[in-house]
Amino acid sequence: MEIDYLIIGQGLAGSLLAWELSQRQKKVIIIDNGKENASQIAAGLINPVTGMRFVKSTDVERLLPTATNCYNQLSSYFKQQFYIEKPMLRILRNNKEVLACQKRLQQTEYSPYLSKAISTRPSINATLGLLQQKQTGYLLTKKLLTALKNHFISINAYHIDKINLNEIELSPNIQWKGIRPKQIIFCEGHHASNNLWFSWLPFQPVKGEIITATATAKIPQYILNYGHWFIPLDDYQFRTGATFDRENLNTEITIDAKETLLAKLKQVYPELTLERINNQQAGIRPTTLDKQPFIGHHPIHPELVIFNGFGAKGSLQIPWYSQRLADSLLNNSPIPQACNILRYTHLYPTDW
């Protein structure tokens, strides 16, 4: 069977790239192991201004409208809502953050994303005040991935299988199990660190745990950011997370993570009482050394492509970068230098 692109992995990266390419009339097939992946667990948080110094995400002026347009189009197509826009309150935790907040509020380039500083909020413990942020929200990642999976199944473009990389033939023509694509695109998340063609890239995977719970009373309908985050799902249900663990790279949930997340939430929202914990989940984020994605062609085998490394900002970044990779594949447009894996060719093993 001849196709244009074989995509490995049906996380958010693989799914949105497959959608972009199929919208450009290209024949794609997704190969996925059918197991829960980090994208399905992820909170899908979109926050244009992050970090202790309140810095805008790189290229946010392009990334944010592209992401919201993408999710709105998908909502129209599938007749389901996927992106929930909600205001965010960031709790100022020390004097440095107070000063940084005051500085950003005076800078006009930040005015689309920051609203105002407020001193108090009912039920929230914020002795140094809060910063109200705009154009924030969250993506219902599992709901979106399910819709896309069902779509690709309906057009026979999704297969459950486990890729054995040794079964991929590169010469005389690239193929895998009778499928002959023009190129194979790896969207494997953290598993790429074990990919024999791309393991030389400096991934820095991080385990994160998230809790979904139900409160006994109605909860505020805004996102809280306090080093961790609190996301209301409805009047009573919420999610909170996430932990950061670079040592224990597994998907086992831990009591320590649960206790840490609930204790931190209780500090900032002391009135919150739980009716029950609905779920605790763990996933591994495919973060990178320089916090930029890994996109591009293998330096020796250009028919092999990687689209990976979005870490915690995948919901914001992937729609725009999907377009850039599609432009490169179809029109030979240059991949943006900041994310092009050619920036790390000095790490490529010379004895391969």
Short mmCIF file of the C-alpha atoms (twelve columns), coordinates in Angstrom:
data_MODEL
# 
_entry.id   MODEL 
# 
loop_
_atom_site.group_PDB 
_atom_site.id 
_atom_site.type_symbol 
_atom_site.label_atom_id 
_atom_site.label_alt_id 
_atom_site.label_comp_id 
_atom_site.label_asym_id 
_atom_site.label_seq_id 
_atom_site.Cartn_x 
_atom_site.Cartn_y 
_atom_site.Cartn_z 
_atom_site.pdbx_PDB_model_num 
ATOM 1   C CA . MET A 1   0.000   0.000  0.000  1 
ATOM 2   C CA . GLU A 2   1.440   3.358  -1.008 1 
ATOM 3   C CA . ILE A 3   0.694   6.386  1.170  1 
ATOM 4   C CA . ASP A 4   2.181   9.805  1.757  1 
ATOM 5   C CA . TYR A 5   3.001   9.683  5.474  1 
ATOM 6   C CA . LEU A 6   3.165   7.008  8.140  1 
ATOM 7   C CA . ILE A 7   2.773   8.642  11.554 1 
ATOM 8   C CA . ILE A 8   3.953   6.800  14.649 1 
ATOM 9   C CA . GLY A 9   1.974   7.755  17.763 1 
ATOM 10  C CA . GLN A 10  -1.506  9.168  18.364 1 
ATOM 11  C CA . GLY A 11  -0.770  11.686 21.069 1 
ATOM 12  C CA . LEU A 12  -1.615  15.327 20.497 1 
ATOM 13  C CA . ALA A 13  1.406   15.814 18.210 1 
ATOM 14  C CA . GLY A 14  0.673   12.830 15.972 1 
ATOM 15  C CA . SER A 15  -3.073  13.478 15.887 1 
ATOM 16  C CA . LEU A 16  -2.943  17.179 15.012 1 
ATOM 17  C CA . LEU A 17  -0.169  16.635 12.454 1 
ATOM 18  C CA . ALA A 18  -2.182  13.841 10.836 1 
ATOM 19  C CA . TRP A 19  -5.237  16.122 10.748 1 
ATOM 20  C CA . GLU A 20  -3.230  18.966 9.182  1 
ATOM 21  C CA . LEU A 21  -1.766  16.708 6.495  1 
ATOM 22  C CA . SER A 22  -5.102  15.076 5.736  1 
ATOM 23  C CA . GLN A 23  -6.680  18.532 5.374  1 
ATOM 24  C CA . ARG A 24  -4.042  19.151 2.723  1 
ATOM 25  C CA . GLN A 25  -5.290  16.088 0.840  1 
ATOM 26  C CA . LYS A 26  -2.424  13.808 1.853  1 
ATOM 27  C CA . LYS A 27  -2.944  10.138 2.627  1 
ATOM 28  C CA . VAL A 28  -1.770  9.330  6.144  1 
ATOM 29  C CA . ILE A 29  -1.865  6.294  8.381  1 
ATOM 30  C CA . ILE A 30  -1.371  6.505  12.136 1 
ATOM 31  C CA . ILE A 31  0.202   3.573  13.955 1 
ATOM 32  C CA . ASP A 32  -0.478  3.603  17.687 1 
ATOM 33  C CA . ASN A 33  -0.090  1.041  20.465 1 
ATOM 34  C CA . GLY A 34  -3.615  1.791  21.704 1 
ATOM 35  C CA . LYS A 35  -2.445  2.518  25.252 1 
ATOM 36  C CA . GLU A 36  -3.111  5.657  27.270 1 
ATOM 37  C CA . ASN A 37  -0.460  8.260  26.483 1 
ATOM 38  C CA . ALA A 38  0.756   11.415 28.203 1 
ATOM 39  C CA . SER A 39  -1.413  13.633 25.979 1 
ATOM 40  C CA . GLN A 40  -4.585  11.914 27.191 1 
ATOM 41  C CA . ILE A 41  -3.604  12.539 30.800 1 
ATOM 42  C CA . ALA A 42  -2.352  16.100 30.297 1 
ATOM 43  C CA . ALA A 43  -4.313  19.060 31.616 1 
ATOM 44  C CA . GLY A 44  -4.041  20.797 28.253 1 
ATOM 45  C CA . LEU A 45  -3.387  24.128 29.958 1 
ATOM 46  C CA . ILE A 46  -2.833  27.152 27.725 1 
ATOM 47  C CA . ASN A 47  -1.110  30.044 29.475 1 
ATOM 48  C CA . PRO A 48  0.668   32.673 27.350 1 
ATOM 49  C CA . VAL A 49  2.728   34.136 30.236 1 
ATOM 50  C CA . THR A 50  4.695   31.791 32.489 1 
ATOM 51  C CA . GLY A 51  7.660   31.469 34.808 1 
ATOM 52  C CA . MET A 52  8.883   33.397 37.822 1 
ATOM 53  C CA . ARG A 53  9.590   36.452 35.651 1 
ATOM 54  C CA . PHE A 54  6.212   36.378 33.871 1 
ATOM 55  C CA . VAL A 55  7.651   35.889 30.389 1 
ATOM 56  C CA . LYS A 56  5.569   35.535 27.229 1 
ATOM 57  C CA . SER A 57  5.906   32.158 25.515 1 
ATOM 58  C CA . THR A 58  8.127   32.350 22.443 1 
ATOM 59  C CA . ASP A 59  6.095   33.294 19.348 1 
ATOM 60  C CA . VAL A 60  2.892   33.433 21.406 1 
ATOM 61  C CA . GLU A 61  1.475   36.106 19.055 1 
ATOM 62  C CA . ARG A 62  1.412   33.412 16.353 1 
ATOM 63  C CA . LEU A 63  0.976   30.294 18.472 1 
ATOM 64  C CA . LEU A 64  -2.110  31.366 20.420 1 
ATOM 65  C CA . PRO A 65  -4.425  32.444 17.576 1 
ATOM 66  C CA . THR A 66  -3.341  29.414 15.539 1 
ATOM 67  C CA . ALA A 67  -4.164  27.095 18.445 1 
ATOM 68  C CA . THR A 68  -7.560  28.635 19.208 1 
ATOM 69  C CA . ASN A 69  -8.493  28.667 15.510 1 
ATOM 70  C CA . CYS A 70  -7.472  25.021 15.186 1 
ATOM 71  C CA . TYR A 71  -9.523  23.907 18.180 1 
ATOM 72  C CA . ASN A 72  -12.533 25.986 17.073 1 
ATOM 73  C CA . GLN A 73  -12.405 24.384 13.618 1 
ATOM 74  C CA . LEU A 74  -12.183 20.915 15.154 1 
ATOM 75  C CA . SER A 75  -15.128 21.776 17.427 1 
ATOM 76  C CA . SER A 76  -17.178 22.822 14.404 1 
ATOM 77  C CA . TYR A 77  -16.260 19.664 12.508 1 
ATOM 78  C CA . PHE A 78  -16.944 17.209 15.344 1 
ATOM 79  C CA . LYS A 79  -19.800 19.225 16.907 1 
ATOM 80  C CA . GLN A 80  -18.087 19.067 20.304 1 
ATOM 81  C CA . GLN A 81  -16.367 21.668 22.452 1 
ATOM 82  C CA . PHE A 82  -12.672 20.959 23.025 1 
ATOM 83  C CA . TYR A 83  -11.158 24.223 24.214 1 
ATOM 84  C CA . ILE A 84  -12.475 25.907 27.365 1 
ATOM 85  C CA . GLU A 85  -11.380 29.505 27.827 1 
ATOM 86  C CA . LYS A 86  -11.233 30.572 31.482 1 
ATOM 87  C CA . PRO A 87  -9.491  33.437 33.259 1 
ATOM 88  C CA . MET A 88  -6.462  32.615 35.369 1 
ATOM 89  C CA . LEU A 89  -5.468  34.050 38.737 1 
ATOM 90  C CA . ARG A 90  -1.812  33.733 39.546 1 
ATOM 91  C CA . ILE A 91  -0.937  33.922 43.215 1 
ATOM 92  C CA . LEU A 92  2.087   36.115 43.861 1 
ATOM 93  C CA . ARG A 93  4.332   34.092 46.131 1 
ATOM 94  C CA . ASN A 94  7.229   36.442 46.954 1 
ATOM 95  C CA . ASN A 95  8.424   40.015 46.530 1 
ATOM 96  C CA . LYS A 96  10.317  39.195 43.322 1 
ATOM 97  C CA . GLU A 97  7.078   38.055 41.717 1 
ATOM 98  C CA . VAL A 98  5.297   41.192 42.952 1 
ATOM 99  C CA . LEU A 99  7.944   43.373 41.299 1 
ATOM 100 C CA . ALA A 100 7.886   41.302 38.110 1 
ATOM 101 C CA . CYS A 101 4.101   41.581 38.013 1 
ATOM 102 C CA . GLN A 102 4.205   45.363 38.390 1 
ATOM 103 C CA . LYS A 103 6.804   45.623 35.629 1 
ATOM 104 C CA . ARG A 104 4.843   43.503 33.143 1 
ATOM 105 C CA . LEU A 105 1.605   45.375 33.771 1 
ATOM 106 C CA . GLN A 106 3.307   48.551 32.564 1 
ATOM 107 C CA . GLN A 107 4.561   46.963 29.318 1 
ATOM 108 C CA . THR A 108 2.132   47.369 26.428 1 
ATOM 109 C CA . GLU A 109 3.223   44.133 24.727 1 
ATOM 110 C CA . TYR A 110 1.888   42.219 27.740 1 
ATOM 111 C CA . SER A 111 -1.509  43.965 27.860 1 
ATOM 112 C CA . PRO A 112 -3.263  41.327 25.677 1 
ATOM 113 C CA . TYR A 113 -2.382  38.647 28.227 1 
ATOM 114 C CA . LEU A 114 -2.351  40.379 31.640 1 
ATOM 115 C CA . SER A 115 -5.372  42.147 33.081 1 
ATOM 116 C CA . LYS A 116 -4.607  43.627 36.490 1 
ATOM 117 C CA . ALA A 117 -3.231  42.970 39.954 1 
ATOM 118 C CA . ILE A 118 -5.795  42.422 42.676 1 
ATOM 119 C CA . SER A 119 -5.223  42.354 46.410 1 
ATOM 120 C CA . THR A 120 -7.676  39.709 47.566 1 
ATOM 121 C CA . ARG A 121 -10.184 37.147 46.336 1 
ATOM 122 C CA . PRO A 122 -12.842 35.413 48.448 1 
ATOM 123 C CA . SER A 123 -11.702 32.000 49.742 1 
ATOM 124 C CA . ILE A 124 -8.199  32.312 48.217 1 
ATOM 125 C CA . ASN A 125 -5.153  32.699 50.460 1 
ATOM 126 C CA . ALA A 126 -2.927  35.236 48.679 1 
ATOM 127 C CA . THR A 127 -1.262  37.587 51.152 1 
ATOM 128 C CA . LEU A 128 0.834   39.312 48.456 1 
ATOM 129 C CA . GLY A 129 -2.040  39.550 45.980 1 
ATOM 130 C CA . LEU A 130 -2.880  38.005 42.637 1 
ATOM 131 C CA . LEU A 131 -2.305  38.695 38.972 1 
ATOM 132 C CA . GLN A 132 -5.307  38.280 36.695 1 
ATOM 133 C CA . GLN A 133 -4.326  36.801 33.313 1 
ATOM 134 C CA . LYS A 134 -6.227  36.767 30.022 1 
ATOM 135 C CA . GLN A 135 -6.478  34.441 27.017 1 
ATOM 136 C CA . THR A 136 -5.956  31.410 29.221 1 
ATOM 137 C CA . GLY A 137 -7.815  28.121 29.259 1 
ATOM 138 C CA . TYR A 138 -7.487  24.394 28.816 1 
ATOM 139 C CA . LEU A 139 -7.898  21.792 26.119 1 
ATOM 140 C CA . LEU A 140 -9.987  18.677 26.740 1 
ATOM 141 C CA . THR A 141 -7.192  16.542 25.362 1 
ATOM 142 C CA . LYS A 142 -8.685  13.110 25.937 1 
ATOM 143 C CA . LYS A 143 -12.009 14.134 24.373 1 
ATOM 144 C CA . LEU A 144 -10.236 15.615 21.341 1 
ATOM 145 C CA . LEU A 145 -7.926  12.623 20.871 1 
ATOM 146 C CA . THR A 146 -10.902 10.251 21.052 1 
ATOM 147 C CA . ALA A 147 -12.749 12.235 18.370 1 
ATOM 148 C CA . LEU A 148 -9.685  12.268 16.106 1 
ATOM 149 C CA . LYS A 149 -9.016  8.579  16.678 1 
ATOM 150 C CA . ASN A 150 -12.580 7.684  15.716 1 
ATOM 151 C CA . HIS A 151 -12.295 9.880  12.637 1 
ATOM 152 C CA . PHE A 152 -9.100  8.199  11.455 1 
ATOM 153 C CA . ILE A 153 -10.573 4.764  12.182 1 
ATOM 154 C CA . SER A 154 -13.577 5.674  9.998  1 
ATOM 155 C CA . ILE A 155 -11.310 6.370  7.016  1 
ATOM 156 C CA . ASN A 156 -9.078  3.350  7.720  1 
ATOM 157 C CA . ALA A 157 -6.163  5.577  8.668  1 
ATOM 158 C CA . TYR A 158 -5.593  4.315  12.237 1 
ATOM 159 C CA . HIS A 159 -4.037  0.966  13.074 1 
ATOM 160 C CA . ILE A 160 -3.230  -0.460 16.501 1 
ATOM 161 C CA . ASP A 161 0.198   -2.057 16.387 1 
ATOM 162 C CA . LYS A 162 3.535   -1.927 18.130 1 
ATOM 163 C CA . ILE A 163 6.313   -0.642 15.925 1 
ATOM 164 C CA . ASN A 164 9.480   -2.690 15.966 1 
ATOM 165 C CA . LEU A 165 11.982  -0.270 14.454 1 
ATOM 166 C CA . ASN A 166 14.037  -3.167 13.108 1 
ATOM 167 C CA . GLU A 167 11.089  -4.012 10.836 1 
ATOM 168 C CA . ILE A 168 11.347  -0.663 9.057  1 
ATOM 169 C CA . GLU A 169 13.187  -1.075 5.759  1 
ATOM 170 C CA . LEU A 170 14.963  1.983  4.384  1 
ATOM 171 C CA . SER A 171 16.346  0.557  1.147  1 
ATOM 172 C CA . PRO A 172 15.809  0.176  -1.666 1 
ATOM 173 C CA . ASN A 173 12.548  1.899  -0.664 1 
ATOM 174 C CA . ILE A 174 11.158  2.768  2.736  1 
ATOM 175 C CA . GLN A 175 8.442   0.414  3.961  1 
ATOM 176 C CA . TRP A 176 6.955   -1.229 7.033  1 
ATOM 177 C CA . LYS A 177 4.770   -4.330 6.880  1 
ATOM 178 C CA . GLY A 178 3.753   -3.709 3.292  1 
ATOM 179 C CA . ILE A 179 3.010   -0.003 3.830  1 
ATOM 180 C CA . ARG A 180 5.180   2.153  1.568  1 
ATOM 181 C CA . PRO A 181 5.110   5.778  2.718  1 
ATOM 182 C CA . LYS A 182 7.100   8.631  1.274  1 
ATOM 183 C CA . GLN A 183 8.219   9.417  4.803  1 
ATOM 184 C CA . ILE A 184 7.784   8.126  8.353  1 
ATOM 185 C CA . ILE A 185 7.117   10.726 11.048 1 
ATOM 186 C CA . PHE A 186 7.860   9.780  14.644 1 
ATOM 187 C CA . CYS A 187 5.516   11.370 17.214 1 
ATOM 188 C CA . GLU A 188 6.269   8.968  20.062 1 
ATOM 189 C CA . GLY A 189 6.540   11.339 23.000 1 
ATOM 190 C CA . HIS A 190 9.124   10.305 25.571 1 
ATOM 191 C CA . HIS A 191 9.603   6.932  23.859 1 
ATOM 192 C CA . ALA A 192 11.711  8.750  21.247 1 
ATOM 193 C CA . SER A 193 14.627  8.629  23.697 1 
ATOM 194 C CA . ASN A 194 14.823  4.930  22.770 1 
ATOM 195 C CA . ASN A 195 14.379  5.460  19.030 1 
ATOM 196 C CA . LEU A 196 17.500  4.129  17.306 1 
ATOM 197 C CA . TRP A 197 17.457  7.044  14.822 1 
ATOM 198 C CA . PHE A 198 16.674  9.918  17.174 1 
ATOM 199 C CA . SER A 199 17.954  8.877  20.606 1 
ATOM 200 C CA . TRP A 200 20.952  11.242 20.198 1 
ATOM 201 C CA . LEU A 201 18.676  14.242 20.700 1 
ATOM 202 C CA . PRO A 202 18.878  15.684 24.244 1 
ATOM 203 C CA . PHE A 203 15.480  14.775 25.646 1 
ATOM 204 C CA . GLN A 204 14.886  15.556 29.321 1 
ATOM 205 C CA . PRO A 205 11.683  13.640 30.125 1 
ATOM 206 C CA . VAL A 206 9.787   14.552 33.283 1 
ATOM 207 C CA . LYS A 207 7.167   12.525 35.113 1 
ATOM 208 C CA . GLY A 208 4.076   14.393 36.251 1 
ATOM 209 C CA . GLU A 209 1.100   13.330 38.336 1 
ATOM 210 C CA . ILE A 210 -2.388  14.873 38.238 1 
ATOM 211 C CA . ILE A 211 -5.439  14.466 40.459 1 
ATOM 212 C CA . THR A 212 -9.093  14.776 39.414 1 
ATOM 213 C CA . ALA A 213 -11.466 15.285 42.347 1 
ATOM 214 C CA . THR A 214 -14.936 16.414 43.390 1 
ATOM 215 C CA . ALA A 215 -15.498 19.106 46.015 1 
ATOM 216 C CA . THR A 216 -18.346 19.160 48.526 1 
ATOM 217 C CA . ALA A 217 -19.301 22.748 47.627 1 
ATOM 218 C CA . LYS A 218 -19.258 24.809 44.456 1 
ATOM 219 C CA . ILE A 219 -15.782 25.867 43.367 1 
ATOM 220 C CA . PRO A 220 -14.640 29.150 41.743 1 
ATOM 221 C CA . GLN A 221 -14.750 29.142 37.957 1 
ATOM 222 C CA . TYR A 222 -11.253 30.368 37.231 1 
ATOM 223 C CA . ILE A 223 -7.877  28.697 36.910 1 
ATOM 224 C CA . LEU A 224 -5.514  29.113 39.839 1 
ATOM 225 C CA . ASN A 225 -1.757  29.197 39.278 1 
ATOM 226 C CA . TYR A 226 0.408   28.917 42.376 1 
ATOM 227 C CA . GLY A 227 3.416   26.911 41.243 1 
ATOM 228 C CA . HIS A 228 0.917   24.111 40.720 1 
ATOM 229 C CA . TRP A 229 -2.479  24.702 39.112 1 
ATOM 230 C CA . PHE A 230 -6.168  24.228 39.843 1 
ATOM 231 C CA . ILE A 231 -8.585  23.836 36.926 1 
ATOM 232 C CA . PRO A 232 -12.381 23.781 37.431 1 
ATOM 233 C CA . LEU A 233 -14.095 21.249 35.148 1 
ATOM 234 C CA . ASP A 234 -17.636 22.063 36.279 1 
ATOM 235 C CA . ASP A 235 -19.290 23.446 39.417 1 
ATOM 236 C CA . TYR A 236 -17.796 20.750 41.635 1 
ATOM 237 C CA . GLN A 237 -15.139 18.783 39.729 1 
ATOM 238 C CA . PHE A 238 -11.586 19.994 39.283 1 
ATOM 239 C CA . ARG A 239 -8.095  18.869 38.343 1 
ATOM 240 C CA . THR A 240 -4.896  19.807 40.118 1 
ATOM 241 C CA . GLY A 241 -1.276  19.182 39.276 1 
ATOM 242 C CA . ALA A 242 1.308   18.634 38.339 1 
ATOM 243 C CA . THR A 243 4.340   17.169 40.009 1 
ATOM 244 C CA . PHE A 244 7.815   17.208 38.428 1 
ATOM 245 C CA . ASP A 245 9.972   14.103 38.810 1 
ATOM 246 C CA . ARG A 246 13.045  13.624 36.627 1 
ATOM 247 C CA . GLU A 247 14.255  10.500 38.439 1 
ATOM 248 C CA . ASN A 248 11.354  8.025  38.477 1 
ATOM 249 C CA . LEU A 249 10.360  7.903  34.822 1 
ATOM 250 C CA . ASN A 250 7.392   5.578  35.076 1 
ATOM 251 C CA . THR A 251 3.615   5.918  35.025 1 
ATOM 252 C CA . GLU A 252 3.011   4.613  38.547 1 
ATOM 253 C CA . ILE A 253 0.990   6.934  40.785 1 
ATOM 254 C CA . THR A 254 2.417   7.701  44.236 1 
ATOM 255 C CA . ILE A 255 1.068   8.627  47.660 1 
ATOM 256 C CA . ASP A 256 3.764   11.317 47.965 1 
ATOM 257 C CA . ALA A 257 2.488   13.083 44.846 1 
ATOM 258 C CA . LYS A 258 -1.121  12.941 46.058 1 
ATOM 259 C CA . GLU A 259 -0.225  14.342 49.465 1 
ATOM 260 C CA . THR A 260 1.948   17.082 47.956 1 
ATOM 261 C CA . LEU A 261 -0.675  18.232 45.465 1 
ATOM 262 C CA . LEU A 262 -3.501  18.275 47.998 1 
ATOM 263 C CA . ALA A 263 -1.379  20.019 50.645 1 
ATOM 264 C CA . LYS A 264 -0.289  22.761 48.219 1 
ATOM 265 C CA . LEU A 265 -3.881  23.267 47.098 1 
ATOM 266 C CA . LYS A 266 -5.098  23.456 50.704 1 
ATOM 267 C CA . GLN A 267 -2.574  26.211 51.425 1 
ATOM 268 C CA . VAL A 268 -4.019  28.499 48.757 1 
ATOM 269 C CA . TYR A 269 -7.640  27.349 48.951 1 
ATOM 270 C CA . PRO A 270 -8.172  26.474 52.645 1 
ATOM 271 C CA . GLU A 271 -11.980 26.308 52.398 1 
ATOM 272 C CA . LEU A 272 -11.885 23.488 49.839 1 
ATOM 273 C CA . THR A 273 -13.165 20.162 51.130 1 
ATOM 274 C CA . LEU A 274 -13.170 16.985 49.070 1 
ATOM 275 C CA . GLU A 275 -16.093 14.684 48.543 1 
ATOM 276 C CA . ARG A 276 -13.867 12.197 46.734 1 
ATOM 277 C CA . ILE A 277 -10.773 11.773 44.581 1 
ATOM 278 C CA . ASN A 278 -11.980 10.534 41.225 1 
ATOM 279 C CA . ASN A 279 -8.658  9.721  39.653 1 
ATOM 280 C CA . GLN A 280 -4.907  10.054 40.005 1 
ATOM 281 C CA . GLN A 281 -2.801  9.690  36.867 1 
ATOM 282 C CA . ALA A 282 0.844   9.837  35.899 1 
ATOM 283 C CA . GLY A 283 2.434   10.590 32.548 1 
ATOM 284 C CA . ILE A 284 5.865   11.412 31.171 1 
ATOM 285 C CA . ARG A 285 6.338   14.727 29.399 1 
ATOM 286 C CA . PRO A 286 8.745   14.709 26.415 1 
ATOM 287 C CA . THR A 287 10.632  17.842 27.454 1 
ATOM 288 C CA . THR A 288 13.938  18.889 25.864 1 
ATOM 289 C CA . LEU A 289 17.241  20.407 26.906 1 
ATOM 290 C CA . ASP A 290 16.514  23.894 25.539 1 
ATOM 291 C CA . LYS A 291 12.722  23.724 26.069 1 
ATOM 292 C CA . GLN A 292 12.153  23.922 22.290 1 
ATOM 293 C CA . PRO A 293 10.511  21.169 20.203 1 
ATOM 294 C CA . PHE A 294 12.445  18.636 18.130 1 
ATOM 295 C CA . ILE A 295 11.258  18.871 14.520 1 
ATOM 296 C CA . GLY A 296 13.012  17.867 11.343 1 
ATOM 297 C CA . HIS A 297 14.581  15.266 9.102  1 
ATOM 298 C CA . HIS A 298 17.158  12.739 10.203 1 
ATOM 299 C CA . PRO A 299 20.615  14.004 9.110  1 
ATOM 300 C CA . ILE A 300 21.442  10.788 7.191  1 
ATOM 301 C CA . HIS A 301 17.987  9.400  6.393  1 
ATOM 302 C CA . PRO A 302 15.776  12.369 5.356  1 
ATOM 303 C CA . GLU A 303 12.830  10.021 4.820  1 
ATOM 304 C CA . LEU A 304 12.657  9.749  8.620  1 
ATOM 305 C CA . VAL A 305 11.167  12.750 10.407 1 
ATOM 306 C CA . ILE A 306 10.603  13.627 14.060 1 
ATOM 307 C CA . PHE A 307 7.826   15.808 15.521 1 
ATOM 308 C CA . ASN A 308 8.237   15.800 19.267 1 
ATOM 309 C CA . GLY A 309 9.453   17.504 22.433 1 
ATOM 310 C CA . PHE A 310 6.552   19.852 23.205 1 
ATOM 311 C CA . GLY A 311 6.586   19.160 26.934 1 
ATOM 312 C CA . ALA A 312 3.953   20.990 28.958 1 
ATOM 313 C CA . LYS A 313 3.147   23.503 26.194 1 
ATOM 314 C CA . GLY A 314 1.865   21.091 23.568 1 
ATOM 315 C CA . SER A 315 -1.696  22.442 23.512 1 
ATOM 316 C CA . LEU A 316 -0.368  25.905 22.682 1 
ATOM 317 C CA . GLN A 317 2.455   24.938 20.328 1 
ATOM 318 C CA . ILE A 318 1.437   21.889 18.312 1 
ATOM 319 C CA . PRO A 319 -1.158  23.460 15.952 1 
ATOM 320 C CA . TRP A 320 1.280   26.111 14.661 1 
ATOM 321 C CA . TYR A 321 4.226   23.716 14.427 1 
ATOM 322 C CA . SER A 322 2.036   21.167 12.616 1 
ATOM 323 C CA . GLN A 323 1.480   23.772 9.932  1 
ATOM 324 C CA . ARG A 324 5.207   24.532 9.726  1 
ATOM 325 C CA . LEU A 325 6.155   20.869 9.352  1 
ATOM 326 C CA . ALA A 326 3.412   20.358 6.749  1 
ATOM 327 C CA . ASP A 327 4.768   23.373 4.846  1 
ATOM 328 C CA . SER A 328 8.229   21.825 4.949  1 
ATOM 329 C CA . LEU A 329 7.085   18.376 3.838  1 
ATOM 330 C CA . LEU A 330 4.857   19.617 1.018  1 
ATOM 331 C CA . ASN A 331 6.600   22.802 -0.137 1 
ATOM 332 C CA . ASN A 332 10.156  22.371 1.135  1 
ATOM 333 C CA . SER A 333 9.730   25.469 3.334  1 
ATOM 334 C CA . PRO A 334 12.450  25.842 5.971  1 
ATOM 335 C CA . ILE A 335 11.667  24.533 9.452  1 
ATOM 336 C CA . PRO A 336 12.081  27.334 12.038 1 
ATOM 337 C CA . GLN A 337 15.652  27.300 13.281 1 
ATOM 338 C CA . ALA A 338 14.744  27.323 16.981 1 
ATOM 339 C CA . CYS A 339 13.015  23.931 16.726 1 
ATOM 340 C CA . ASN A 340 14.940  22.348 13.829 1 
ATOM 341 C CA . ILE A 341 16.897  19.317 15.044 1 
ATOM 342 C CA . LEU A 342 19.818  20.469 12.893 1 
ATOM 343 C CA . ARG A 343 20.734  22.658 15.874 1 
ATOM 344 C CA . TYR A 344 21.951  19.470 17.559 1 
ATOM 345 C CA . THR A 345 23.767  17.725 14.704 1 
ATOM 346 C CA . HIS A 346 27.004  18.166 16.660 1 
ATOM 347 C CA . LEU A 347 25.604  15.496 18.998 1 
ATOM 348 C CA . TYR A 348 24.979  13.030 16.186 1 
ATOM 349 C CA . PRO A 349 27.237  9.970  16.645 1 
ATOM 350 C CA . THR A 350 29.973  10.026 13.982 1 
ATOM 351 C CA . ASP A 351 30.353  6.240  14.081 1 
ATOM 352 C CA . TRP A 352 26.788  5.565  12.868 1 
# 
